[in-house]
Amino acid sequence: MQVYHFVTRWSFDAPIEKVWDEAANMEAYPAWWKDLRKARIRGGESKLQPGSVVDCEVRESLPYSLCFTVEVTAFEPPRLMEIKSTGDLVGTGKWALESKDGGTESVFYWDVGITKPILNLVGRLPFVRAMLEKNHDDVMAKGYEVVKSRIE
């Protein structure tokens, strides 16, 4: 399985609590982050909390969707959230937030492998791997622009 290591940095002119509230409201993501087609928290909660399990589907410009489930494994509001992913994306993520200069610095670490056999096969080709990585970066860039407009 091909493993991808992503680090996404976002800066906001908003207090850390406001950024955290937006991050913890994952079930609302598909309403404004169009590449995330589905984010449904299992159980009765409306926002993430320790142990939350969320069924997700993401699709950007490439002709495939990835369906995966994330489980919140660490939850320390408003500074840290860690997740474990299973399904089409297997691995871990960590979102760290820090108050800085009246705003918030955010770093998301995403270390995942894709379990779809065809993507693993063609992902060994350097130009295809580069396309898959760019696809991820595009999804994250679109999300950042919308989050920024929502909270600043």
N, CA, C and O atoms as a GROMACS GRO file, in nm:
protein
  608
    1MET      N    1   0.085  -0.118   0.000
    1MET     CA    2   0.000   0.000   0.000
    1MET      C    3   0.090   0.125   0.000
    1MET      O    4   0.186   0.134   0.076
    2GLN      N    5   0.056   0.218  -0.086
    2GLN     CA    6   0.126   0.347  -0.091
    2GLN      C    7   0.084   0.429   0.032
    2GLN      O    8  -0.034   0.437   0.065
    3VAL      N    9   0.182   0.488   0.098
    3VAL     CA   10   0.152   0.573   0.214
    3VAL      C   11   0.184   0.718   0.178
    3VAL      O   12   0.288   0.747   0.118
    4TYR      N   13   0.094   0.807   0.214
    4TYR     CA   14   0.108   0.949   0.186
    4TYR      C   15   0.120   1.024   0.318
    4TYR      O   16   0.048   0.996   0.414
    5HIS      N   17   0.210   1.119   0.321
    5HIS     CA   18   0.230   1.202   0.441
    5HIS      C   19   0.202   1.347   0.401
    5HIS      O   20   0.274   1.406   0.322
    6PHE      N   21   0.096   1.402   0.458
    6PHE     CA   22   0.056   1.539   0.427
    6PHE      C   23   0.067   1.624   0.553
    6PHE      O   24   0.036   1.579   0.663
    7VAL      N   25   0.110   1.748   0.534
    7VAL     CA   26   0.110   1.847   0.642
    7VAL      C   27   0.044   1.971   0.583
    7VAL      O   28   0.094   2.029   0.487
    8THR      N   29  -0.068   2.011   0.642
    8THR     CA   30  -0.144   2.125   0.594
    8THR      C   31  -0.145   2.232   0.703
    8THR      O   32  -0.188   2.206   0.816
    9ARG      N   33  -0.098   2.352   0.668
    9ARG     CA   34  -0.093   2.464   0.764
    9ARG      C   35  -0.196   2.569   0.724
    9ARG      O   36  -0.203   2.612   0.609
   10TRP      N   37  -0.276   2.608   0.822
   10TRP     CA   38  -0.376   2.712   0.802
   10TRP      C   39  -0.356   2.818   0.911
   10TRP      O   40  -0.325   2.784   1.025
   11SER      N   41  -0.375   2.945   0.874
   11SER     CA   42  -0.370   3.057   0.969
   11SER      C   43  -0.502   3.132   0.964
   11SER      O   44  -0.558   3.154   0.856
   12PHE      N   45  -0.549   3.170   1.080
   12PHE     CA   46  -0.676   3.242   1.088
   12PHE      C   47  -0.662   3.366   1.176
   12PHE      O   48  -0.591   3.364   1.276
   13ASP      N   49  -0.730   3.473   1.138
   13ASP     CA   50  -0.742   3.591   1.222
   13ASP      C   51  -0.868   3.575   1.306
   13ASP      O   52  -0.960   3.656   1.298
   14ALA      N   53  -0.869   3.471   1.386
   14ALA     CA   54  -0.984   3.439   1.471
   14ALA      C   55  -0.932   3.367   1.595
   14ALA      O   56  -0.828   3.302   1.590
   15PRO      N   57  -1.002   3.380   1.707
   15PRO     CA   58  -0.958   3.313   1.830
   15PRO      C   59  -0.964   3.160   1.814
   15PRO      O   60  -1.043   3.106   1.738
   16ILE      N   61  -0.878   3.094   1.889
   16ILE     CA   62  -0.866   2.949   1.880
   16ILE      C   63  -0.999   2.879   1.909
   16ILE      O   64  -1.029   2.776   1.847
   17GLU      N   65  -1.079   2.932   2.001
   17GLU     CA   66  -1.207   2.869   2.035
   17GLU      C   67  -1.302   2.868   1.915
   17GLU      O   68  -1.375   2.772   1.894
   18LYS      N   69  -1.301   2.975   1.838
   18LYS     CA   70  -1.388   2.984   1.721
   18LYS      C   71  -1.344   2.884   1.613
   18LYS      O   72  -1.427   2.820   1.549
   19VAL      N   73  -1.213   2.872   1.594
   19VAL     CA   74  -1.159   2.775   1.497
   19VAL      C   75  -1.193   2.634   1.543
   19VAL      O   76  -1.235   2.550   1.463
   20TRP      N   77  -1.175   2.607   1.672
   20TRP     CA   78  -1.205   2.475   1.726
   20TRP      C   79  -1.353   2.440   1.707
   20TRP      O   80  -1.385   2.329   1.666
   21ASP      N   81  -1.442   2.534   1.736
   21ASP     CA   82  -1.586   2.508   1.719
   21ASP      C   83  -1.618   2.468   1.575
   21ASP      O   84  -1.700   2.379   1.552
   22GLU      N   85  -1.554   2.535   1.480
   22GLU     CA   86  -1.577   2.501   1.339
   22GLU      C   87  -1.522   2.361   1.309
   22GLU      O   88  -1.586   2.283   1.238
   23ALA      N   89  -1.405   2.329   1.363
   23ALA     CA   90  -1.343   2.198   1.339
   23ALA      C   91  -1.426   2.085   1.400
   23ALA      O   92  -1.440   1.979   1.340
   24ALA      N   93  -1.479   2.108   1.518
   24ALA     CA   94  -1.555   2.003   1.588
   24ALA      C   95  -1.693   1.982   1.529
   24ALA      O   96  -1.759   1.882   1.561
   25ASN      N   97  -1.739   2.072   1.444
   25ASN     CA   98  -1.871   2.061   1.382
   25ASN      C   99  -1.860   1.987   1.249
   25ASN      O  100  -1.908   2.035   1.146
   26MET      N  101  -1.798   1.870   1.251
   26MET     CA  102  -1.765   1.797   1.128
   26MET      C  103  -1.888   1.757   1.047
   26MET      O  104  -1.881   1.751   0.924
   27GLU      N  105  -1.997   1.729   1.112
   27GLU     CA  106  -2.117   1.687   1.040
   27GLU      C  107  -2.168   1.798   0.948
   27GLU      O  108  -2.238   1.770   0.851
   28ALA      N  109  -2.133   1.924   0.976
   28ALA     CA  110  -2.175   2.036   0.892
   28ALA      C  111  -2.082   2.057   0.772
   28ALA      O  112  -2.117   2.131   0.680
   29TYR      N  113  -1.964   1.993   0.772
   29TYR     CA  114  -1.867   2.016   0.663
   29TYR      C  115  -1.927   2.002   0.523
   29TYR      O  116  -1.905   2.091   0.440
   30PRO      N  117  -2.003   1.895   0.492
   30PRO     CA  118  -2.052   1.881   0.354
   30PRO      C  119  -2.139   1.996   0.306
   30PRO      O  120  -2.151   2.017   0.185
   31ALA      N  121  -2.201   2.069   0.397
   31ALA     CA  122  -2.285   2.183   0.356
   31ALA      C  123  -2.203   2.295   0.295
   31ALA      O  124  -2.253   2.370   0.210
   32TRP      N  125  -2.077   2.309   0.336
   32TRP     CA  126  -1.994   2.419   0.285
   32TRP      C  127  -1.866   2.373   0.218
   32TRP      O  128  -1.806   2.449   0.142
   33TRP      N  129  -1.820   2.250   0.245
   33TRP     CA  130  -1.698   2.197   0.184
   33TRP      C  131  -1.739   2.091   0.084
   33TRP      O  132  -1.747   1.973   0.116
   34LYS      N  133  -1.765   2.134  -0.038
   34LYS     CA  134  -1.829   2.052  -0.140
   34LYS      C  135  -1.751   1.925  -0.176
   34LYS      O  136  -1.812   1.828  -0.220
   35ASP      N  137  -1.619   1.923  -0.158
   35ASP     CA  138  -1.541   1.802  -0.187
   35ASP      C  139  -1.567   1.692  -0.085
   35ASP      O  140  -1.548   1.574  -0.115
   36LEU      N  141  -1.609   1.730   0.035
   36LEU     CA  142  -1.646   1.632   0.136
   36LEU      C  143  -1.795   1.606   0.119
   36LEU      O  144  -1.879   1.681   0.168
   37ARG      N  145  -1.826   1.498   0.050
   37ARG     CA  146  -1.965   1.468   0.015
   37ARG      C  147  -2.047   1.419   0.134
   37ARG      O  148  -2.169   1.435   0.138
   38LYS      N  149  -1.977   1.357   0.232
   38LYS     CA  150  -2.049   1.300   0.345
   38LYS      C  151  -1.960   1.307   0.468
   38LYS      O  152  -1.840   1.280   0.461
   39ALA      N  153  -2.019   1.343   0.581
   39ALA     CA  154  -1.954   1.337   0.712
   39ALA      C  155  -2.066   1.317   0.814
   39ALA      O  156  -2.126   1.414   0.862
   40ARG      N  157  -2.094   1.194   0.845
   40ARG     CA  158  -2.207   1.161   0.932
   40ARG      C  159  -2.156   1.097   1.061
   40ARG      O  160  -2.097   0.989   1.059
   41ILE      N  161  -2.179   1.167   1.172
   41ILE     CA  162  -2.136   1.115   1.302
   41ILE      C  163  -2.233   1.006   1.345
   41ILE      O  164  -2.355   1.025   1.346
   42ARG      N  165  -2.178   0.891   1.380
   42ARG     CA  166  -2.262   0.782   1.431
   42ARG      C  167  -2.308   0.816   1.572
   42ARG      O  168  -2.232   0.875   1.650
   43GLY      N  169  -2.429   0.778   1.605
   43GLY     CA  170  -2.483   0.808   1.738
   43GLY      C  171  -2.557   0.940   1.735
   43GLY      O  172  -2.586   0.993   1.628
   44GLY      N  173  -2.586   0.993   1.851
   44GLY     CA  174  -2.670   1.111   1.860
   44GLY      C  175  -2.599   1.244   1.864
   44GLY      O  176  -2.664   1.349   1.863
   45GLU      N  177  -2.463   1.244   1.868
   45GLU     CA  178  -2.397   1.373   1.882
   45GLU      C  179  -2.402   1.454   1.752
   45GLU      O  180  -2.411   1.400   1.643
   46SER      N  181  -2.397   1.585   1.769
   46SER     CA  182  -2.394   1.673   1.651
   46SER      C  183  -2.255   1.730   1.628
   46SER      O  184  -2.226   1.780   1.520
   47LYS      N  185  -2.168   1.721   1.729
   47LYS     CA  186  -2.030   1.767   1.717
   47LYS      C  187  -1.936   1.658   1.767
   47LYS      O  188  -1.975   1.572   1.845
   48LEU      N  189  -1.813   1.665   1.719
   48LEU     CA  190  -1.714   1.566   1.760
   48LEU      C  191  -1.686   1.572   1.908
   48LEU      O  192  -1.693   1.677   1.971
   49GLN      N  193  -1.653   1.456   1.964
   49GLN     CA  194  -1.612   1.442   2.102
   49GLN      C  195  -1.526   1.317   2.112
   49GLN      O  196  -1.513   1.244   2.014
   50PRO      N  197  -1.465   1.291   2.228
   50PRO     CA  198  -1.381   1.172   2.238
   50PRO      C  199  -1.458   1.046   2.198
   50PRO      O  200  -1.571   1.024   2.243
   51GLY      N  201  -1.398   0.965   2.113
   51GLY     CA  202  -1.460   0.840   2.070
   51GLY      C  203  -1.558   0.852   1.955
   51GLY      O  204  -1.609   0.751   1.907
   52SER      N  205  -1.586   0.973   1.908
   52SER     CA  206  -1.679   0.989   1.795
   52SER      C  207  -1.631   0.908   1.676
   52SER      O  208  -1.511   0.896   1.651
   53VAL      N  209  -1.727   0.850   1.603
   53VAL     CA  210  -1.700   0.776   1.480
   53VAL      C  211  -1.779   0.844   1.369
   53VAL      O  212  -1.899   0.866   1.382
   54VAL      N  213  -1.709   0.877   1.259
   54VAL     CA  214  -1.770   0.954   1.151
   54VAL      C  215  -1.749   0.882   1.018
   54VAL      O  216  -1.636   0.848   0.983
   55ASP      N  217  -1.858   0.858   0.946
   55ASP     CA  218  -1.850   0.801   0.812
   55ASP      C  219  -1.837   0.914   0.712
   55ASP      O  220  -1.917   1.008   0.711
   56CYS      N  221  -1.734   0.904   0.625
   56CYS     CA  222  -1.700   1.014   0.534
   56CYS      C  223  -1.690   0.965   0.390
   56CYS      O  224  -1.662   0.848   0.363
   57GLU      N  225  -1.713   1.058   0.298
   57GLU     CA  226  -1.686   1.036   0.156
   57GLU      C  227  -1.630   1.166   0.100
   57GLU      O  228  -1.687   1.273   0.121
   58VAL      N  229  -1.519   1.155   0.028
   58VAL     CA  230  -1.456   1.272  -0.032
   58VAL      C  231  -1.437   1.246  -0.181
   58VAL      O  232  -1.405   1.135  -0.223
   59ARG      N  233  -1.456   1.352  -0.260
   59ARG     CA  234  -1.431   1.344  -0.403
   59ARG      C  235  -1.397   1.482  -0.453
   59ARG      O  236  -1.468   1.579  -0.425
   60GLU      N  237  -1.288   1.491  -0.528
   60GLU     CA  238  -1.246   1.619  -0.585
   60GLU      C  239  -1.250   1.606  -0.736
   60GLU      O  240  -1.347   1.556  -0.791
   61SER      N  241  -1.146   1.651  -0.802
   61SER     CA  242  -1.149   1.656  -0.949
   61SER      C  243  -1.117   1.523  -1.016
   61SER      O  244  -1.156   1.503  -1.131
   62LEU      N  245  -1.048   1.432  -0.949
   62LEU     CA  246  -1.019   1.303  -1.011
   62LEU      C  247  -1.143   1.214  -1.006
   62LEU      O  248  -1.228   1.230  -0.919
   63PRO      N  249  -1.152   1.119  -1.100
   63PRO     CA  250  -1.277   1.042  -1.114
   63PRO      C  251  -1.291   0.926  -1.014
   63PRO      O  252  -1.310   0.811  -1.055
   64TYR      N  253  -1.281   0.954  -0.888
   64TYR     CA  254  -1.303   0.851  -0.787
   64TYR      C  255  -1.346   0.917  -0.657
   64TYR      O  256  -1.317   1.034  -0.631
   65SER      N  257  -1.417   0.840  -0.578
   65SER     CA  258  -1.452   0.882  -0.442
   65SER      C  259  -1.378   0.792  -0.345
   65SER      O  260  -1.350   0.676  -0.375
   66LEU      N  261  -1.348   0.846  -0.228
   66LEU     CA  262  -1.289   0.768  -0.121
   66LEU      C  263  -1.387   0.768  -0.004
   66LEU      O  264  -1.428   0.874   0.044
   67CYS      N  265  -1.425   0.649   0.040
   67CYS     CA  266  -1.515   0.634   0.154
   67CYS      C  267  -1.433   0.579   0.270
   67CYS      O  268  -1.363   0.479   0.256
   68PHE      N  269  -1.443   0.645   0.383
   68PHE     CA  270  -1.363   0.605   0.498
   68PHE      C  271  -1.434   0.644   0.626
   68PHE      O  272  -1.527   0.725   0.625
   69THR      N  273  -1.389   0.586   0.735
   69THR     CA  274  -1.446   0.613   0.867
   69THR      C  275  -1.333   0.663   0.956
   69THR      O  276  -1.225   0.604   0.960
   70VAL      N  277  -1.359   0.772   1.026
   70VAL     CA  278  -1.261   0.822   1.123
   70VAL      C  279  -1.316   0.806   1.264
   70VAL      O  280  -1.436   0.822   1.289
   71GLU      N  281  -1.226   0.775   1.353
   71GLU     CA  282  -1.259   0.766   1.495
   71GLU      C  283  -1.170   0.863   1.570
   71GLU      O  284  -1.048   0.863   1.552
   72VAL      N  285  -1.230   0.945   1.656
   72VAL     CA  286  -1.154   1.040   1.735
   72VAL      C  287  -1.085   0.964   1.848
   72VAL      O  288  -1.150   0.905   1.934
   73THR      N  289  -0.951   0.967   1.846
   73THR     CA  290  -0.872   0.892   1.945
   73THR      C  291  -0.812   0.981   2.053
   73THR      O  292  -0.777   0.933   2.160
   74ALA      N  293  -0.801   1.110   2.026
   74ALA     CA  294  -0.756   1.207   2.126
   74ALA      C  295  -0.834   1.336   2.102
   74ALA      O  296  -0.856   1.375   1.987
   75PHE      N  297  -0.875   1.401   2.209
   75PHE     CA  298  -0.961   1.518   2.197
   75PHE      C  299  -0.933   1.609   2.314
   75PHE      O  300  -0.975   1.582   2.427
   76GLU      N  301  -0.860   1.719   2.288
   76GLU     CA  302  -0.821   1.813   2.392
   76GLU      C  303  -0.857   1.954   2.348
   76GLU      O  304  -0.770   2.029   2.302
   77PRO      N  305  -0.986   1.993   2.362
   77PRO     CA  306  -1.028   2.125   2.317
   77PRO      C  307  -0.952   2.235   2.390
   77PRO      O  308  -0.922   2.219   2.508
   78PRO      N  309  -0.920   2.343   2.327
   78PRO     CA  310  -0.930   2.371   2.183
   78PRO      C  311  -0.798   2.352   2.109
   78PRO      O  312  -0.770   2.425   2.015
   79ARG      N  313  -0.716   2.256   2.150
   79ARG     CA  314  -0.580   2.249   2.097
   79ARG      C  315  -0.546   2.126   2.013
   79ARG      O  316  -0.461   2.135   1.925
   80LEU      N  317  -0.609   2.013   2.038
   80LEU     CA  318  -0.563   1.892   1.974
   80LEU      C  319  -0.676   1.794   1.948
   80LEU      O  320  -0.762   1.771   2.033
   81MET      N  321  -0.674   1.737   1.828
   81MET     CA  322  -0.764   1.629   1.794
   81MET      C  323  -0.684   1.527   1.713
   81MET      O  324  -0.613   1.565   1.619
   82GLU      N  325  -0.694   1.401   1.748
   82GLU     CA  326  -0.629   1.295   1.672
   82GLU      C  327  -0.736   1.196   1.627
   82GLU      O  328  -0.834   1.172   1.697
   83ILE      N  329  -0.714   1.141   1.508
   83ILE     CA  330  -0.810   1.047   1.451
   83ILE      C  331  -0.739   0.926   1.394
   83ILE      O  332  -0.620   0.929   1.361
   84LYS      N  333  -0.815   0.817   1.384
   84LYS     CA  334  -0.772   0.696   1.317
   84LYS      C  335  -0.869   0.674   1.202
   84LYS      O  336  -0.990   0.686   1.219
   85SER      N  337  -0.816   0.644   1.084
   85SER     CA  338  -0.899   0.627   0.965
   85SER      C  339  -0.895   0.482   0.917
   85SER      O  340  -0.789   0.418   0.917
   86THR      N  341  -1.012   0.431   0.876
   86THR     CA  342  -1.022   0.298   0.817
   86THR      C  343  -1.109   0.308   0.692
   86THR      O  344  -1.180   0.407   0.672
   87GLY      N  345  -1.104   0.207   0.609
   87GLY     CA  346  -1.181   0.208   0.484
   87GLY      C  347  -1.088   0.232   0.367
   87GLY      O  348  -0.981   0.173   0.360
   88ASP      N  349  -1.129   0.319   0.273
   88ASP     CA  350  -1.044   0.351   0.157
   88ASP      C  351  -0.918   0.426   0.198
   88ASP      O  352  -0.818   0.422   0.125
   89LEU      N  353  -0.920   0.495   0.310
   89LEU     CA  354  -0.802   0.564   0.365
   89LEU      C  355  -0.771   0.503   0.501
   89LEU      O  356  -0.854   0.507   0.592
   90VAL      N  357  -0.651   0.448   0.515
   90VAL     CA  358  -0.611   0.383   0.640
   90VAL      C  359  -0.492   0.458   0.696
   90VAL      O  360  -0.389   0.474   0.629
   91GLY      N  361  -0.505   0.502   0.819
   91GLY     CA  362  -0.393   0.572   0.881
   91GLY      C  363  -0.438   0.660   0.996
   91GLY      O  364  -0.539   0.633   1.061
   92THR      N  365  -0.361   0.766   1.019
   92THR     CA  366  -0.389   0.854   1.132
   92THR      C  367  -0.382   1.001   1.090
   92THR      O  368  -0.316   1.037   0.993
   93GLY      N  369  -0.452   1.083   1.166
   93GLY     CA  370  -0.447   1.227   1.147
   93GLY      C  371  -0.434   1.295   1.281
   93GLY      O  372  -0.476   1.243   1.384
   94LYS      N  373  -0.376   1.413   1.277
   94LYS     CA  374  -0.363   1.494   1.400
   94LYS      C  375  -0.381   1.639   1.361
   94LYS      O  376  -0.314   1.689   1.270
   95TRP      N  377  -0.471   1.707   1.430
   95TRP     CA  378  -0.496   1.849   1.407
   95TRP      C  379  -0.456   1.923   1.533
   95TRP      O  380  -0.517   1.905   1.639
   96ALA      N  381  -0.352   2.007   1.522
   96ALA     CA  382  -0.302   2.084   1.635
   96ALA      C  383  -0.330   2.232   1.610
   96ALA      O  384  -0.300   2.284   1.503
   97LEU      N  385  -0.387   2.299   1.709
   97LEU     CA  386  -0.416   2.442   1.700
   97LEU      C  387  -0.339   2.515   1.809
   97LEU      O  388  -0.318   2.464   1.919
   98GLU      N  389  -0.297   2.638   1.775
   98GLU     CA  390  -0.221   2.719   1.871
   98GLU      C  391  -0.261   2.865   1.855
   98GLU      O  392  -0.270   2.916   1.743
   99SER      N  393  -0.285   2.932   1.967
   99SER     CA  394  -0.310   3.076   1.963
   99SER      C  395  -0.180   3.146   1.930
   99SER      O  396  -0.075   3.115   1.986
  100LYS      N  397  -0.189   3.242   1.836
  100LYS     CA  398  -0.068   3.312   1.796
  100LYS      C  399  -0.103   3.451   1.743
  100LYS      O  400  -0.182   3.464   1.650
  101ASP      N  401  -0.044   3.554   1.802
  101ASP     CA  402  -0.060   3.692   1.757
  101ASP      C  403  -0.207   3.731   1.739
  101ASP      O  404  -0.242   3.795   1.640
  102GLY      N  405  -0.293   3.693   1.832
  102GLY     CA  406  -0.434   3.728   1.827
  102GLY      C  407  -0.515   3.641   1.733
  102GLY      O  408  -0.635   3.663   1.720
  103GLY      N  409  -0.454   3.545   1.669
  103GLY     CA  410  -0.522   3.455   1.577
  103GLY      C  411  -0.494   3.311   1.614
  103GLY      O  412  -0.461   3.280   1.728
  104THR      N  413  -0.507   3.224   1.516
  104THR     CA  414  -0.487   3.082   1.538
  104THR      C  415  -0.404   3.022   1.426
  104THR      O  416  -0.431   3.044   1.308
  105GLU      N  417  -0.304   2.946   1.466
  105GLU     CA  418  -0.225   2.866   1.371
  105GLU      C  419  -0.274   2.722   1.383
  105GLU      O  420  -0.292   2.670   1.493
  106SER      N  421  -0.294   2.659   1.269
  106SER     CA  422  -0.346   2.524   1.266
  106SER      C  423  -0.257   2.439   1.177
  106SER      O  424  -0.218   2.482   1.069
  107VAL      N  425  -0.225   2.318   1.223
  107VAL     CA  426  -0.148   2.224   1.142
  107VAL      C  427  -0.220   2.090   1.146
  107VAL      O  428  -0.252   2.038   1.253
  108PHE      N  429  -0.246   2.035   1.027
  108PHE     CA  430  -0.310   1.904   1.016
  108PHE      C  431  -0.211   1.807   0.955
  108PHE      O  432  -0.162   1.828   0.843
  109TYR      N  433  -0.181   1.701   1.028
  109TYR     CA  434  -0.092   1.595   0.982
  109TYR      C  435  -0.180   1.477   0.942
  109TYR      O  436  -0.263   1.431   1.020
  110TRP      N  437  -0.162   1.427   0.821
  110TRP     CA  438  -0.246   1.321   0.768
  110TRP      C  439  -0.154   1.217   0.706
  110TRP      O  440  -0.095   1.241   0.600
  111ASP      N  441  -0.141   1.102   0.771
  111ASP     CA  442  -0.056   0.993   0.725
  111ASP      C  443  -0.146   0.875   0.691
  111ASP      O  444  -0.192   0.804   0.780
  112VAL      N  445  -0.170   0.856   0.563
  112VAL     CA  446  -0.268   0.756   0.521
  112VAL      C  447  -0.220   0.679   0.399
  112VAL      O  448  -0.137   0.724   0.320
  113GLY      N  449  -0.275   0.560   0.388
  113GLY     CA  450  -0.259   0.480   0.268
  113GLY      C  451  -0.396   0.461   0.206
  113GLY      O  452  -0.498   0.464   0.274
  114ILE      N  453  -0.396   0.440   0.076
  114ILE     CA  454  -0.521   0.417   0.002
  114ILE      C  455  -0.535   0.267  -0.019
  114ILE      O  456  -0.441   0.203  -0.066
  115THR      N  457  -0.650   0.212   0.016
  115THR     CA  458  -0.668   0.067   0.005
  115THR      C  459  -0.728   0.024  -0.129
  115THR      O  460  -0.736  -0.095  -0.156
  116LYS      N  461  -0.771   0.119  -0.213
  116LYS     CA  462  -0.826   0.081  -0.344
  116LYS      C  463  -0.713   0.023  -0.429
  116LYS      O  464  -0.615   0.093  -0.457
  117PRO      N  465  -0.725  -0.102  -0.472
  117PRO     CA  466  -0.616  -0.167  -0.545
  117PRO      C  467  -0.570  -0.091  -0.670
  117PRO      O  468  -0.449  -0.080  -0.693
  118ILE      N  469  -0.660  -0.040  -0.748
  118ILE     CA  470  -0.620   0.028  -0.872
  118ILE      C  471  -0.540   0.155  -0.841
  118ILE      O  472  -0.443   0.186  -0.911
  119LEU      N  473  -0.580   0.228  -0.736
  119LEU     CA  474  -0.506   0.349  -0.700
  119LEU      C  475  -0.367   0.315  -0.645
  119LEU      O  476  -0.271   0.389  -0.666
  120ASN      N  477  -0.357   0.203  -0.574
  120ASN     CA  478  -0.226   0.160  -0.527
  120ASN      C  479  -0.136   0.119  -0.643
  120ASN      O  480  -0.016   0.147  -0.642
  121LEU      N  481  -0.193   0.054  -0.741
  121LEU     CA  482  -0.115   0.010  -0.856
  121LEU      C  483  -0.064   0.129  -0.936
  121LEU      O  484   0.056   0.142  -0.960
  122VAL      N  485  -0.155   0.217  -0.978
  122VAL     CA  486  -0.113   0.332  -1.060
  122VAL      C  487  -0.042   0.438  -0.977
  122VAL      O  488   0.034   0.518  -1.031
  123GLY      N  489  -0.066   0.439  -0.845
  123GLY     CA  490   0.000   0.536  -0.757
  123GLY      C  491   0.150   0.515  -0.746
  123GLY      O  492   0.221   0.601  -0.694
  124ARG      N  493   0.197   0.402  -0.792
  124ARG     CA  494   0.342   0.377  -0.793
  124ARG      C  495   0.412   0.457  -0.903
  124ARG      O  496   0.534   0.478  -0.898
  125LEU      N  497   0.335   0.502  -1.001
  125LEU     CA  498   0.392   0.585  -1.107
  125LEU      C  499   0.408   0.726  -1.052
  125LEU      O  500   0.312   0.783  -1.001
  126PRO      N  501   0.528   0.784  -1.062
  126PRO     CA  502   0.552   0.916  -1.001
  126PRO      C  503   0.454   1.024  -1.045
  126PRO      O  504   0.412   1.105  -0.961
  127PHE      N  505   0.416   1.029  -1.171
  127PHE     CA  506   0.325   1.134  -1.214
  127PHE      C  507   0.184   1.113  -1.159
  127PHE      O  508   0.112   1.209  -1.134
  128VAL      N  509   0.144   0.987  -1.138
  128VAL     CA  510   0.013   0.960  -1.081
  128VAL      C  511   0.015   0.994  -0.932
  128VAL      O  512  -0.079   1.055  -0.880
  129ARG      N  513   0.121   0.955  -0.863
  129ARG     CA  514   0.133   0.991  -0.721
  129ARG      C  515   0.125   1.143  -0.705
  129ARG      O  516   0.058   1.193  -0.615
  130ALA      N  517   0.194   1.215  -0.792
  130ALA     CA  518   0.191   1.362  -0.788
  130ALA      C  519   0.048   1.413  -0.810
  130ALA      O  520   0.008   1.510  -0.746
  131MET      N  521  -0.028   1.351  -0.898
  131MET     CA  522  -0.168   1.391  -0.922
  131MET      C  523  -0.252   1.366  -0.797
  131MET      O  524  -0.334   1.449  -0.760
  132LEU      N  525  -0.232   1.251  -0.734
  132LEU     CA  526  -0.308   1.219  -0.613
  132LEU      C  527  -0.275   1.317  -0.500
  132LEU      O  528  -0.364   1.360  -0.427
  133GLU      N  529  -0.148   1.351  -0.487
  133GLU     CA  530  -0.108   1.448  -0.384
  133GLU      C  531  -0.164   1.586  -0.414
  133GLU      O  532  -0.209   1.656  -0.323
  134LYS      N  533  -0.162   1.626  -0.540
  134LYS     CA  534  -0.219   1.756  -0.578
  134LYS      C  535  -0.369   1.757  -0.551
  134LYS      O  536  -0.423   1.858  -0.506
  135ASN      N  537  -0.436   1.646  -0.578
  135ASN     CA  538  -0.579   1.636  -0.552
  135ASN      C  539  -0.606   1.663  -0.403
  135ASN      O  540  -0.698   1.738  -0.370
  136HIS      N  541  -0.527   1.602  -0.316
  136HIS     CA  542  -0.542   1.626  -0.172
  136HIS      C  543  -0.520   1.774  -0.139
  136HIS      O  544  -0.599   1.835  -0.067
  137ASP      N  545  -0.412   1.831  -0.193
  137ASP     CA  546  -0.382   1.971  -0.166
  137ASP      C  547  -0.494   2.063  -0.214
  137ASP      O  548  -0.526   2.162  -0.147
  138ASP      N  549  -0.554   2.032  -0.328
  138ASP     CA  550  -0.666   2.112  -0.380
  138ASP      C  551  -0.787   2.104  -0.288
  138ASP      O  552  -0.852   2.205  -0.261
  139VAL      N  553  -0.818   1.984  -0.241
  139VAL     CA  554  -0.930   1.966  -0.148
  139VAL      C  555  -0.908   2.050  -0.023
  139VAL      O  556  -0.999   2.119   0.024
  140MET      N  557  -0.788   2.045   0.032
  140MET     CA  558  -0.757   2.119   0.154
  140MET      C  559  -0.758   2.271   0.130
  140MET      O  560  -0.803   2.347   0.216
  141ALA      N  561  -0.709   2.314   0.016
  141ALA     CA  562  -0.708   2.458  -0.016
  141ALA      C  563  -0.850   2.511  -0.026
  141ALA      O  564  -0.879   2.621   0.022
  142LYS      N  565  -0.937   2.436  -0.089
  142LYS     CA  566  -1.078   2.480  -0.100
  142LYS      C  567  -1.142   2.487   0.038
  142LYS      O  568  -1.215   2.582   0.069
  143GLY      N  569  -1.116   2.388   0.121
  143GLY     CA  570  -1.170   2.388   0.257
  143GLY      C  571  -1.121   2.508   0.336
  143GLY      O  572  -1.198   2.571   0.407
  144TYR      N  573  -0.992   2.539   0.325
  144TYR     CA  574  -0.935   2.653   0.397
  144TYR      C  575  -1.003   2.783   0.358
  144TYR      O  576  -1.039   2.863   0.445
  145GLU      N  577  -1.022   2.805   0.230
  145GLU     CA  578  -1.083   2.930   0.185
  145GLU      C  579  -1.223   2.947   0.243
  145GLU      O  580  -1.262   3.057   0.282
  146VAL      N  581  -1.299   2.839   0.247
  146VAL     CA  582  -1.435   2.848   0.301
  146VAL      C  583  -1.433   2.866   0.452
  146VAL      O  584  -1.507   2.949   0.505
  147VAL      N  585  -1.350   2.790   0.522
  147VAL     CA  586  -1.343   2.804   0.668
  147VAL      C  587  -1.302   2.946   0.703
  147VAL      O  588  -1.360   3.008   0.791
  148LYS      N  589  -1.202   2.996   0.633
  148LYS     CA  590  -1.152   3.132   0.658
  148LYS      C  591  -1.266   3.234   0.643
  148LYS      O  592  -1.282   3.323   0.727
  149SER      N  593  -1.344   3.221   0.537
  149SER     CA  594  -1.454   3.314   0.515
  149SER      C  595  -1.565   3.299   0.620
  149SER      O  596  -1.637   3.394   0.649
  150ARG      N  597  -1.579   3.180   0.676
  150ARG     CA  598  -1.684   3.156   0.775
  150ARG      C  599  -1.650   3.212   0.912
  150ARG      O  600  -1.739   3.255   0.986
  151ILE      N  601  -1.520   3.212   0.949
  151ILE     CA  602  -1.487   3.246   1.088
  151ILE      C  603  -1.416   3.380   1.104
  151ILE      O  604  -1.404   3.430   1.216
  152GLU      N  605  -1.370   3.439   0.996
  152GLU     CA  606  -1.298   3.567   1.013
  152GLU      C  607  -1.391   3.684   0.989
  152GLU      O  608  -1.350   3.799   0.999
   0.00000   0.00000   0.00000
